[in-house]
Amino acid sequence: MKTLDAIALTLLIVGGLNWLLVGLFEFDLVATIAGGPTTIFAKVIYVIVGLCAIYCLKFFPLITRRVEDKY
């Protein structure tokens, strides 16, 4: 499970950095790598990153727990 968590978090960070590039420079790295934003490959990447974001929602209870609850 730790491996899946790490993969999901890494892809979520990559997606966030891509949106940073889009917001600051109007440069979509995923679209550039995939050959355009409407290619099947780009859409698959966008869907995978979105699924990783949904999966990473499970981290909220872990990071909002109080110290007393950990023991």
C-alpha positions as CSV (number, residue, x, y, z in Angstrom):
1,M,0.0,0.0,0.0
2,K,2.9,2.4,0.7
3,T,4.1,2.0,-2.9
4,L,0.6,2.9,-4.3
5,D,0.5,5.9,-1.9
6,A,3.9,7.1,-3.1
7,I,2.9,6.7,-6.8
8,A,-0.4,8.5,-6.3
9,L,1.2,11.3,-4.4
10,T,4.0,11.7,-7.0
11,L,1.6,11.8,-9.9
12,L,-0.6,14.3,-8.0
13,I,2.5,16.5,-7.4
14,V,3.4,16.2,-11.1
15,G,-0.1,17.2,-12.1
16,G,0.0,20.2,-9.7
17,L,3.3,21.3,-11.2
18,N,1.8,21.0,-14.6
19,W,-1.1,23.3,-13.6
20,L,1.5,25.7,-12.1
21,L,3.2,25.9,-15.5
22,V,-0.2,26.4,-17.2
23,G,-1.1,29.2,-14.8
24,L,2.2,31.0,-14.9
25,F,3.4,30.5,-18.4
26,E,0.4,29.0,-20.4
27,F,2.6,26.0,-21.0
28,D,1.0,22.5,-20.7
29,L,3.9,20.1,-20.2
30,V,1.6,17.0,-20.4
31,A,0.2,18.2,-23.7
32,T,3.7,18.9,-25.0
33,I,4.9,15.5,-24.1
34,A,1.7,13.7,-25.3
35,G,1.5,15.5,-28.7
36,G,-1.4,17.8,-27.8
37,P,-4.1,18.2,-25.1
38,T,-6.7,16.2,-27.1
39,T,-4.7,13.1,-27.8
40,I,-5.7,9.8,-26.2
41,F,-2.3,9.7,-24.4
42,A,-2.8,13.1,-22.9
43,K,-6.3,12.3,-21.8
44,V,-5.1,9.1,-20.2
45,I,-2.5,11.1,-18.3
46,Y,-5.1,13.6,-17.2
47,V,-7.5,10.9,-16.0
48,I,-4.8,9.1,-14.1
49,V,-3.7,12.3,-12.3
50,G,-7.3,13.0,-11.5
51,L,-7.8,9.5,-10.1
52,C,-4.6,10.0,-8.0
53,A,-6.1,13.2,-6.6
54,I,-9.3,11.3,-5.6
55,Y,-7.2,8.5,-4.1
56,C,-5.0,11.0,-2.1
57,L,-8.1,12.3,-0.3
58,K,-7.6,9.4,2.1
59,F,-4.5,11.3,3.4
60,F,-6.6,14.1,5.0
61,P,-7.6,12.1,8.1
62,L,-3.9,11.0,8.5
63,I,-2.6,14.6,8.5
64,T,-5.4,16.1,10.6
65,R,-5.2,13.7,13.4
66,R,-4.1,15.0,16.8
67,V,-0.9,13.8,18.3
68,E,-2.8,12.2,21.2
69,D,-4.8,10.1,18.7
70,K,-1.6,8.5,17.3
71,Y,-0.8,6.7,20.5
